[in-house]
C-alpha cells in the first residue's frame, strides 16, 4: 500500500484493550498493526508485509 503516515485518532477504550490483548497473545505484531488491519478488512484487502 505504500508509505505509512502517522495518524492520531480517538477510539473506544474496549478497542484499545482488544488491541493490546491481541499483541500480548501474539495475534498482532503491534497495536499499530492491529489498527492498520481493520480498514484493510473493511476494504477487502489482505495485509501487506510491513
Secondary structure by P-SEA (a helix, b strand, c coil): ccbbbbbbbbbcaaaaaaaaaaaaacccccaaaaaaaaaaaaaccccccc
